[in-house]
Amino acid sequence: MNRTLRNAVPLAMLFAAVLPAADPQLVSLVMPDAAVIAGVNVTQAKASPFGQYVMTLIAPHSQELQALVAVTGFDPRQDVSELLAASNGGAGSAAGLALARGTFAIETITAAAKQAGAATETYQNIAILKAPNGIQALAFLDSTLAVFGDLASVKAAIDRQSPDAQHLSAAVVARIGQLSGSGDAWVLSTVPLAGLHPPSAAPTVPGLNLEALQQIQQSSLAVKFGDNVTVTAQALLDTPQNATTLAGLLQMLANMAQLQAQKSPDVAALAKSLSIAASGSTVTVAFSIPEAQLQQLAQPQQRSGNAGAIQLKKLP
């Protein structure tokens, strides 16, 4: 997964909120060959208990965030309503997009970016801000829609505003609708696992054969926040037999984890709530954890001094 997507997904997870459905315009800007797509809506983050908890970690600690607000008037905690990130998933690829719906003071943000060394280029009557490294770019399609990524990907997204342009397949768009309608934050991989990582990168566990993982054709993850945080993962395999094999393997690993977690009540409870099932060629894994317990699990990182230390780079 490329750097753009790796950076966008944790940010999306931090500000997870209720997501009725992915914004169709954002989805239409995603490259048609996208291998990994992730999204989250941030509008109601403050209404979510976990979102409120995250806000308490960020606000007091991030001087860079406060400086960003002071210079540009842009506050991602308030001004972003939805995030969508996409990558073609190719090994070593730098191509990727991060799309944001929100409220953007374009002139102020542009002035701050230029002062930080950004160059500008006009493409299809849209101003593009280019980072000093010449690789990353930022464009505002209007005052509510921002596109960030490598320069070629940003230009391609601008081109996809044309009705004649190529877009994601109807099946992928439908799957995005399902995930974004059921989860507050979600990730979808549309290609075989082996296409994202070489087979040699598959994890190894002594005494266990994990080759079934390489038979995954598509996969997804959806997270729903509330009093209980529910995580649902699905994997589509090439055959029902391999799906049954993978489900059995995952159940074995879950049983091993539960035995090892006897001294950790939180982990033991999590393992106990785990559900693994195979239906046809699809394997579904789901578990639920109380929101308060999730906060407790996050607290050790806070005590180490890492929580809230969100680093913001200069725009764009």
Residue pairs with C-beta under 8 A, 6 or more apart in sequence:
1 36
1 87
1 89
1 196
2 87
2 93
2 94
2 95
2 96
3 94
3 96
4 85
4 87
4 94
4 96
4 97
4 98
4 136
4 148
4 149
4 150
5 36
5 38
5 85
5 86
5 87
5 96
5 98
7 98
8 38
8 83
8 85
8 96
8 98
9 38
9 85
9 187
11 76
11 83
12 38
12 39
12 40
12 42
12 83
12 85
12 185
13 40
13 185
13 223
14 54
14 58
14 310
15 40
15 42
15 45
15 51
15 54
15 76
15 77
15 80
15 83
16 40
16 42
16 45
16 48
16 50
16 51
16 184
16 185
16 223
16 225
17 40
17 41
17 42
17 43
17 44
17 45
17 47
17 48
17 51
17 184
17 225
18 41
18 43
18 44
18 47
18 48
18 184
18 225
19 39
19 40
19 41
19 82
19 180
19 181
19 183
19 184
19 185
19 186
20 41
20 180
20 181
21 177
21 180
21 181
22 39
22 82
22 84
22 176
22 177
22 180
23 82
23 84
23 101
25 101
25 145
26 39
26 82
26 84
26 99
26 101
26 145
27 84
27 168
27 173
27 176
28 160
28 161
28 167
28 168
29 97
29 99
29 147
29 157
29 160
29 161
30 37
30 84
30 86
30 97
30 99
30 157
30 167
30 168
31 86
31 88
31 95
31 97
31 153
31 156
31 157
31 160
32 166
32 167
32 168
32 169
33 88
34 86
34 87
34 88
34 89
34 168
34 172
34 190
35 87
35 88
35 89
35 90
35 189
35 190
35 191
35 195
35 196
36 86
36 87
36 89
36 187
36 188
36 189
36 190
36 196
37 84
37 85
37 86
37 172
37 176
37 187
37 188
37 190
38 84
38 85
38 86
38 185
38 186
38 187
38 188
39 82
39 83
39 84
39 85
39 176
39 179
39 180
39 185
39 186
40 82
40 83
40 184
40 185
40 186
41 81
41 82
41 83
41 180
41 184
42 80
42 81
42 82
42 83
43 81
43 82
44 51
45 51
45 52
45 54
45 55
45 77
46 52
46 55
48 184
48 225
48 226
49 225
49 226
49 227
49 291
50 225
50 229
50 291
50 294
50 295
51 225
53 295
53 298
55 77
57 302
57 307
57 308
58 65
58 77
58 308
58 310
59 65
59 77
60 308
61 307
61 308
61 309
61 310
62 308
62 309
62 310
62 312
64 310
64 311
64 312
65 75
65 76
65 77
65 310
65 312
68 74
68 75
68 312
68 315
69 75
71 112
72 105
72 108
72 109
72 112
72 315
73 105
73 108
73 109
74 104
74 105
74 108
74 109
76 102
79 102
79 103
79 104
80 100
80 101
80 102
81 101
81 102
81 103
82 100
82 101
82 102
83 98
83 99
83 100
83 101
84 97
84 98
84 99
84 100
85 96
85 97
85 98
85 99
86 96
86 97
86 99
87 93
87 95
87 96
87 97
88 95
88 96
89 189
89 191
89 195
89 196
91 196
91 197
91 198
94 135
94 150
95 149
95 150
95 152
95 153
96 149
96 150
96 153
97 147
97 148
97 149
97 153
97 154
97 157
98 147
98 148
98 149
99 145
99 146
99 147
99 148
99 157
100 145
100 146
100 148
101 144
101 145
102 144
102 146
103 143
103 144
104 140
104 143
104 144
104 146
106 140
106 143
109 140
109 315
110 120
110 127
110 129
112 315
113 129
113 138
113 314
113 315
113 316
114 120
114 129
116 132
116 314
116 315
117 131
117 132
117 314
118 129
118 130
118 131
118 132
118 138
118 315
118 316
119 129
119 130
119 132
120 127
120 128
120 129
120 130
121 127
121 128
121 130
122 128
123 139
123 155
123 158
124 155
124 158
124 159
124 161
126 139
126 140
126 141
126 158
127 139
127 140
128 137
128 138
128 139
128 151
128 154
128 155
129 137
129 138
129 139
129 315
129 316
130 136
130 137
130 151
130 316
131 137
131 138
131 316
134 151
135 150
135 151
136 148
136 149
136 150
136 151
136 316
137 148
137 149
137 150
137 151
137 154
137 316
138 146
138 147
138 148
138 154
138 315
138 316
139 146
139 147
139 154
139 157
139 158
140 146
140 147
141 147
141 158
141 161
147 154
147 157
147 158
148 154
148 316
149 157
159 165
160 166
160 167
167 173
168 176
172 188
172 190
175 188
175 190
175 220
176 188
179 186
179 188
179 220
179 222
180 186
182 222
182 224
182 232
183 222
183 223
183 224
183 232
184 223
184 224
184 225
185 222
185 223
185 225
186 220
186 221
186 222
186 223
187 220
187 221
188 218
188 219
188 220
189 196
189 218
189 219
189 220
190 218
191 217
191 218
192 214
192 215
192 216
192 217
192 218
193 213
193 214
193 216
193 219
194 214
199 214
202 210
202 211
202 213
202 214
203 210
203 213
204 210
205 253
208 249
208 252
208 253
209 249
210 249
212 237
212 242
212 245
212 246
212 249
213 246
215 237
215 238
215 239
215 242
215 246
216 235
216 236
216 237
216 246
217 236
217 237
217 238
218 235
218 236
219 233
219 234
219 235
219 236
220 233
220 234
221 231
221 232
221 233
222 231
222 232
222 233
223 229
223 230
223 231
224 230
224 231
224 232
225 291
226 291
227 290
227 291
228 288
228 289
228 290
228 291
229 288
229 289
229 290
229 291
229 294
230 286
230 287
230 288
231 286
231 287
231 288
231 289
232 284
232 285
232 286
233 284
233 285
233 286
234 282
234 283
234 284
234 285
235 243
235 246
235 282
235 283
235 285
236 281
236 282
237 243
237 246
237 281
237 282
237 283
238 281
239 281
240 278
240 280
240 281
242 281
243 278
243 279
243 280
243 281
243 282
243 283
244 278
246 278
246 283
247 276
247 277
247 278
247 283
250 276
250 283
250 285
251 276
254 271
254 274
254 276
257 267
257 271
258 268
258 271
258 272
261 267
261 268
261 270
261 271
262 268
266 293
266 296
266 297
269 289
269 293
270 287
270 289
273 287
273 288
273 289
274 285
274 286
274 287
275 284
275 285
275 286
275 287
276 283
276 284
276 285
277 283
277 284
278 284
289 297
298 307
301 307
302 308
